[in-house]
Amino acid sequence: MVAGLFSNLKEGKTEDIAKWIVSEIGYALDAPTKVKNTSEYKSKLDIVLISPPASAYGKLDGYDQIDEAYLPGSPRYFRLSYNSYHEGAPLIWEFRFYVKPNRTVGLNYISWIEKNPFEYLSTSDMLLTHWPNR
């Protein structure tokens, strides 16, 4: 799923990404709200791809997974964090997935965060999953 998002982002397919996000996390929304949310996600993604100096980021050059964490005590809810590299600056992405009772994986949350990767990785919620369970 994540590789598909970054592939579409590299190709500038922000509408495809926005539709996918809304279909995953907004599946229970009514039709007008889905249209509104799709438009908002597309606009935000379009802004990411605008070249500097109009945007801090610009064209996608690549990405790396920087963290993987599971909810302590549960293998059914997990988080993947990525750093994407753009012509202007890196951007952090956080994806949270839920393994449904039928064993399919669905996107439960997505965000892109304009923080320094070291600051992001040192926040308490990022460090919590690295502490041993007691």
Order of alpha helices (4+ residues) and beta strands (2+ residues): alpha-alpha-alpha-beta-beta-beta-beta-alpha-alpha
